Structures are given as C-alpha cells and as structure tokens.
Amino acid sequence: QLESARLSSEMSSSAANTIREQLNESRIRIDSLSSHITSLQKESRAWQDRAQELENSLAQEQENCRKTLAEKEKEIAEIRNQMQEQLTDYEQLLDVKLALDMEINAYRKLLEGEEERLKLSPSPSSRVTVSRASSSRSVRMAGGKRKRIDVEESEASSSVTISHSASATGNVSIEEIDVDGKFIRLKNTSEQDQPMGGWEMIRKIGDTSASYRYTSRYVLKAGQTVTIWAANAGVTASPPTDLIWKNQNSWGTGEDVRVVLKNSQGEEVAQRSTVFKTTARKGEDEEVEEEAAEALDEEDIYRQQ
C-alpha cells in the first residue's frame, strides 16, 4: 500500500509539474499576445490620426478649390458682360457705319445725277463740289478768272431716306451687307457650332437675284463671323472666316437690296434688307441749273472776247 501511495504521489507530482509548465507557457503566450495587441493598437491609432489628418487636408483643398472656382466663375461672368457690352457697342457702330455708307452712296448718286443734269464734270475747267448741308459751285474760266456761284442746299432741297432691317429665327444672323457689293457678313450668335452644309444665301436686287450655297462640310463655330467676298473684292480666301464667291464678281448694288439665308430644308432662318431713296425739290433744282447755265454763258462770252 505504501508503494502504491508513493507511486500515486509521484504521478500527482508529475502531473502538477506538467500543469505548471503548461501554465507558464500559457502565461508567456498571453504576455506575448498582449504585447502584440498593444503594438497593433498603437499602430491603429497612428493610422487613424494619419487618416484624420488626410481628411482635414482634403477638406481644406476642397474649400480652396471651391473658392478658386467661385472666383474664376465670377471673372468669367465679368468677361462675358464685357464681351456683351463690346458686342452691343460693335453692333451699334456697325449700324451707324452702314447708315453712313448708304448715305454717302446716296449723296454720291445725287451728285452724279446733278452733274449729269448740269452737264458738268469735275475737270480743271469746271469743278462742282457738293457737301451735305451746303455746297459751292465754282466755274474756272480761261486766264484764271473765276465766277463763283454759291448755292445753299439743305435737307429741304434734297433728302435721303435710308432704312435697313434684319431678323433671325436661328443661331445665324446676317450682320452686314456692303453697300459697294463687295461682301456679306454672317455671325453665329449662339454658344454652339452651327453646321451649314446645304445652306443657301440668296441676294435680291429688284428683279435680279443670285444665290450662294455652302459646302456640305462647312461649320460656323460658336460666336464666329464669316465673310463671303465677291470675286473682284481683292481679298484672299482664309477659311473658315473669309470665303470667296468665285462665280460672282460682285454682290451687286441698288436702292433695294435684300439678302435671305435658308437652311438645308429650305426654311428662311435670317434676312437683312437695305433700302435708300433720294428725292429733290423741283424748284430749287431748276434754280441751280439756271445759275450754272449763267456761269457757263459768262465763260463762253469771256472766251469769245
């Protein structure tokens, strides 16, 4: 029995030692795991701090970009307003230029008609000068003697009525018709490119007409102008802003000019017309003719002497 008790005691002692060793190993393993967990927690906090820092930096960059974008949009809006003001000023100046060109052309025709009626020509022996508000006619005689005739001409004696109108239902408008028949200018007033393949521009002067057709690939860019020049205008083609109408020497001139722009479906999308008319009072014209005739008679008498 003693031997049995001793063996049992030794076995219990051996089992206790084994358990103690296992406990020590478990304690060491737990300490190692705790240390590793602590290290991972520190690393996690570091990454969280880095993520927060990056989020703050991103938020700051987004705020800076938003402010910059707002400033750029404000600058763009100011530039657009300036461009619109300049465009308005340009259109007003263009209308004034067109009116002045037509008025000058009308007075030129008035002068030519008056010279034809008086049978005078601008030469060294006789010179006729007509201004808008008043005019002076002088006839130079042989030997240097000059007879001067002053004739006051006001708007009552000769008047010029000039009118021009334009309209557009689409993106393209007819901006200008040259009074000398050299060109016609169009403009894309929208913010989108306008394909003009198959479009046709028709010019009518009285009973005569002529048409210009755009090529199938032509596109008028947004905000861009294009000038179609007559063949004899003396201009070199520079697509896409300057085109030459090779089959037409001139767009033509006249007292009633109308230009119509049609799309590829034959629909009228824009038109512009220019009309001017000259009138003169009969009584004052006869007085001018009589005074000029008297001056010519005096010149003939002087030459005979």
C-alpha positions as CSV (number, residue, x, y, z in Angstrom):
1,Q,0.0,0.0,0.0
2,L,2.8,2.4,0.8
3,E,4.3,1.6,-2.6
4,S,1.0,2.3,-4.2
5,A,0.6,5.6,-2.3
6,R,4.2,6.6,-3.3
7,L,3.6,5.9,-7.0
8,S,0.3,7.8,-6.8
9,S,2.1,10.7,-5.2
10,E,4.8,10.7,-7.8
11,M,2.2,10.6,-10.6
12,S,0.3,13.5,-9.0
13,S,3.5,15.5,-8.6
14,S,4.5,14.8,-12.2
15,A,1.0,15.9,-13.4
16,A,1.3,19.0,-11.2
17,N,4.6,19.9,-12.8
18,T,3.2,19.4,-16.2
19,I,0.3,21.7,-15.5
20,R,2.7,24.3,-14.0
21,E,4.8,24.2,-17.2
22,Q,1.7,24.5,-19.3
23,L,0.5,27.4,-17.2
24,N,3.9,29.1,-17.6
25,E,3.8,28.6,-21.3
26,S,0.2,30.0,-21.5
27,R,1.3,33.0,-19.3
28,I,4.2,33.7,-21.6
29,R,2.0,33.3,-24.7
30,I,-0.6,35.6,-23.1
31,D,2.0,38.2,-22.4
32,S,3.3,38.0,-25.9
33,L,-0.2,38.3,-27.4
34,S,-0.9,41.3,-25.0
35,S,2.3,43.0,-26.2
36,H,1.4,42.4,-29.8
37,I,-2.2,43.7,-29.2
38,T,-0.8,46.8,-27.6
39,S,1.6,47.3,-30.6
40,L,-1.3,46.9,-33.0
41,Q,-3.5,49.3,-31.1
42,K,-0.7,51.9,-31.2
43,E,-0.3,51.4,-35.0
44,S,-4.1,51.6,-35.4
45,R,-4.2,54.9,-33.5
46,A,-1.3,56.2,-35.7
47,W,-3.2,55.3,-38.9
48,Q,-6.4,56.8,-37.5
49,D,-4.5,60.0,-36.8
50,R,-3.0,60.0,-40.3
51,A,-6.4,59.3,-41.8
52,Q,-7.9,62.2,-39.9
53,E,-5.0,64.5,-41.0
54,L,-5.6,63.5,-44.6
55,E,-9.3,64.1,-44.3
56,N,-8.7,67.6,-42.9
57,S,-6.2,68.3,-45.7
58,L,-8.7,67.0,-48.3
59,A,-11.4,69.2,-46.8
60,Q,-9.1,72.2,-46.9
61,E,-8.2,71.5,-50.5
62,Q,-11.8,71.2,-51.4
63,E,-12.6,74.5,-49.8
64,N,-9.7,76.2,-51.6
65,C,-10.8,74.7,-54.9
66,R,-14.4,75.9,-54.3
67,K,-13.2,79.4,-53.6
68,T,-10.9,79.4,-56.6
69,L,-13.7,78.1,-58.8
70,A,-16.1,80.7,-57.5
71,E,-13.5,83.4,-58.3
72,K,-13.0,82.1,-61.8
73,E,-16.7,81.9,-62.4
74,K,-17.0,85.5,-61.2
75,E,-14.2,86.5,-63.6
76,I,-15.8,84.6,-66.5
77,A,-19.1,86.3,-65.8
78,E,-17.4,89.7,-65.8
79,I,-15.6,88.9,-69.0
80,R,-18.9,87.8,-70.6
81,N,-20.6,91.0,-69.5
82,Q,-17.7,93.0,-71.0
83,M,-17.9,91.0,-74.2
84,Q,-21.7,91.6,-74.4
85,E,-21.2,95.3,-73.9
86,Q,-18.5,95.4,-76.5
87,L,-20.7,93.4,-78.9
88,T,-23.6,95.8,-78.3
89,D,-21.3,98.7,-79.0
90,Y,-19.9,97.0,-82.1
91,E,-23.4,96.4,-83.4
92,Q,-24.4,100.0,-82.8
93,L,-21.2,101.2,-84.5
94,L,-21.9,98.7,-87.4
95,D,-25.4,100.1,-87.8
96,V,-24.0,103.7,-87.8
97,K,-21.3,102.7,-90.3
98,L,-23.9,101.1,-92.6
99,A,-26.2,104.1,-92.4
100,L,-23.3,106.5,-93.1
101,D,-22.0,104.3,-96.0
102,M,-25.5,104.3,-97.6
103,E,-25.9,108.0,-97.0
104,I,-22.6,108.7,-98.7
105,N,-23.5,106.5,-101.6
106,A,-26.8,108.2,-101.9
107,Y,-25.2,111.7,-101.9
108,R,-22.7,110.4,-104.4
109,K,-25.5,109.3,-106.7
110,L,-27.2,112.6,-106.1
111,L,-24.0,114.4,-107.1
112,E,-23.6,112.3,-110.2
113,G,-27.2,112.9,-111.2
114,E,-26.8,116.7,-110.7
115,E,-23.6,116.8,-112.7
116,E,-25.4,114.9,-115.5
117,R,-28.3,117.4,-115.4
118,L,-26.0,120.4,-115.4
119,K,-23.7,118.8,-118.0
120,L,-20.7,119.5,-115.8
121,S,-17.8,117.2,-115.0
122,P,-15.1,117.5,-112.4
123,S,-12.2,118.9,-114.5
124,P,-9.7,121.8,-114.4
125,S,-12.1,124.0,-116.4
126,S,-15.1,123.4,-114.1
127,R,-15.4,121.9,-110.7
128,V,-18.5,121.1,-108.8
129,T,-18.4,120.4,-105.0
130,V,-21.4,119.3,-103.1
131,S,-21.5,118.9,-99.3
132,R,-24.2,117.5,-97.2
133,A,-25.6,120.8,-95.6
134,S,-24.4,123.2,-98.2
135,S,-22.5,123.3,-101.5
136,S,-20.5,125.8,-103.5
137,R,-20.0,125.5,-107.3
138,S,-17.2,127.4,-109.0
139,V,-16.5,127.6,-112.7
140,R,-12.9,128.4,-113.6
141,M,-12.6,130.5,-116.8
142,A,-9.7,130.8,-119.2
143,G,-6.9,133.1,-118.0
144,G,-7.6,132.4,-114.3
145,K,-10.8,134.4,-113.9
146,R,-13.3,132.6,-111.8
147,K,-17.0,133.1,-111.5
148,R,-18.2,131.7,-108.1
149,I,-21.8,130.5,-107.6
150,D,-22.8,129.7,-104.0
151,V,-25.9,127.6,-103.7
152,E,-27.2,126.7,-100.3
153,E,-28.6,123.1,-100.2
154,S,-30.4,121.9,-97.1
155,E,-32.3,118.8,-96.2
156,A,-35.4,120.5,-97.6
157,S,-33.9,120.7,-101.1
158,S,-32.6,117.1,-101.2
159,S,-33.3,114.4,-98.8
160,V,-32.1,110.8,-98.4
161,T,-34.3,108.2,-96.8
162,I,-32.3,105.2,-95.6
163,S,-33.8,102.2,-93.9
164,H,-32.4,98.8,-93.0
165,S,-33.9,95.9,-91.2
166,A,-32.7,92.5,-90.1
167,S,-34.2,89.4,-88.4
168,A,-33.1,85.9,-87.5
169,T,-35.0,82.9,-86.2
170,G,-32.0,80.6,-85.6
171,N,-28.4,80.8,-84.5
172,V,-27.0,82.6,-87.5
173,S,-27.8,86.2,-88.4
174,I,-26.8,88.5,-91.3
175,E,-24.6,91.1,-89.8
176,E,-23.7,93.4,-92.7
177,I,-24.3,94.0,-96.4
178,D,-21.6,96.0,-98.0
179,V,-23.1,99.0,-99.9
180,D,-20.5,98.6,-102.6
181,G,-21.4,94.9,-103.2
182,K,-18.0,93.5,-102.0
183,F,-19.1,91.2,-99.2
184,I,-21.9,89.9,-96.9
185,R,-21.0,89.0,-93.3
186,L,-22.8,86.4,-91.2
187,K,-22.4,85.6,-87.5
188,N,-23.2,82.6,-85.2
189,T,-24.7,84.4,-82.2
190,S,-25.1,81.2,-80.2
191,E,-22.7,79.2,-78.0
192,Q,-23.0,76.1,-80.2
193,D,-21.3,75.3,-83.5
194,Q,-23.7,75.5,-86.5
195,P,-23.3,73.0,-89.4
196,M,-24.2,74.9,-92.6
197,G,-23.9,72.1,-95.2
198,G,-26.5,72.7,-97.9
199,W,-27.5,76.2,-96.6
200,E,-28.2,78.8,-99.2
201,M,-27.8,82.6,-99.2
202,I,-29.9,84.5,-101.8
203,R,-29.3,88.1,-102.7
204,K,-32.2,90.0,-104.4
205,I,-31.9,93.5,-106.0
206,G,-35.1,94.5,-107.7
207,D,-36.0,91.7,-110.1
208,T,-32.5,90.1,-110.2
209,S,-31.2,87.5,-107.8
210,A,-28.2,85.4,-107.1
211,S,-27.5,82.5,-104.7
212,Y,-24.5,81.2,-102.8
213,R,-24.5,77.7,-101.4
214,Y,-22.3,76.5,-98.6
215,T,-20.3,73.3,-98.9
216,S,-21.5,70.1,-97.1
217,R,-18.7,70.2,-94.5
218,Y,-18.8,73.8,-93.6
219,V,-19.4,74.6,-89.9
220,L,-19.7,78.1,-88.4
221,K,-18.2,78.0,-85.0
222,A,-19.9,79.4,-81.9
223,G,-19.6,83.2,-81.7
224,Q,-17.6,83.3,-85.0
225,T,-18.2,85.5,-88.1
226,V,-17.8,84.6,-91.7
227,T,-17.4,87.0,-94.6
228,I,-18.3,85.9,-98.1
229,W,-16.4,88.1,-100.5
230,A,-17.2,88.7,-104.2
231,A,-14.5,87.5,-106.7
232,N,-13.4,91.1,-107.5
233,A,-13.2,92.3,-103.9
234,G,-9.4,91.8,-104.0
235,V,-9.3,89.6,-100.9
236,T,-7.5,86.3,-100.4
237,A,-9.6,83.4,-99.1
238,S,-8.9,82.5,-95.4
239,P,-11.3,79.7,-94.3
240,P,-13.3,79.4,-92.2
241,T,-13.7,83.2,-91.6
242,D,-13.2,84.5,-95.1
243,L,-14.7,82.8,-98.2
244,I,-14.6,83.8,-101.8
245,W,-17.6,83.5,-104.2
246,K,-15.6,82.7,-107.3
247,N,-18.6,82.7,-109.6
248,Q,-19.7,86.2,-108.8
249,N,-17.7,89.3,-109.3
250,S,-19.9,91.5,-107.1
251,W,-22.8,91.0,-104.7
252,G,-24.4,94.0,-106.6
253,T,-25.6,97.4,-105.6
254,G,-29.0,99.1,-105.8
255,E,-31.6,101.1,-104.0
256,D,-33.4,97.9,-102.6
257,V,-31.1,95.1,-101.5
258,R,-32.4,92.0,-99.7
259,V,-30.4,89.0,-98.5
260,V,-32.1,85.8,-97.3
261,L,-30.4,82.9,-95.6
262,K,-32.1,79.5,-95.9
263,N,-31.2,76.2,-94.1
264,S,-30.8,72.8,-95.8
265,Q,-34.6,72.3,-95.6
266,G,-35.3,75.5,-97.5
267,E,-36.6,77.3,-94.4
268,E,-35.8,81.0,-94.1
269,V,-33.7,81.5,-90.9
270,A,-32.4,85.1,-91.4
271,Q,-32.8,88.1,-93.6
272,R,-31.4,91.6,-93.9
273,S,-32.6,94.4,-96.2
274,T,-31.3,97.8,-97.1
275,V,-33.4,100.5,-98.8
276,F,-32.5,104.0,-99.7
277,K,-34.3,106.6,-101.7
278,T,-33.3,110.1,-102.8
279,T,-35.7,112.9,-103.5
280,A,-35.1,116.5,-104.7
281,R,-37.4,119.6,-104.8
282,K,-38.0,120.6,-108.4
283,G,-38.0,124.4,-107.9
284,E,-34.6,124.6,-106.3
285,D,-33.1,122.1,-108.8
286,E,-34.2,124.5,-111.7
287,E,-32.7,127.4,-109.8
288,V,-29.3,125.6,-109.6
289,E,-29.5,124.7,-113.3
290,E,-30.2,128.3,-114.2
291,E,-27.3,129.7,-112.1
292,A,-24.9,127.1,-113.5
293,A,-26.1,127.9,-117.1
294,E,-25.5,131.6,-116.5
295,A,-22.0,130.9,-115.3
296,L,-21.2,128.8,-118.4
297,D,-22.6,131.6,-120.6
298,E,-20.3,134.1,-118.9
299,E,-17.4,131.7,-119.5
300,D,-18.3,131.5,-123.3
301,I,-18.5,135.3,-123.6
302,Y,-15.1,135.7,-121.9
303,R,-13.5,133.2,-124.3
304,Q,-15.0,134.9,-127.3
305,Q,-13.5,138.2,-126.2
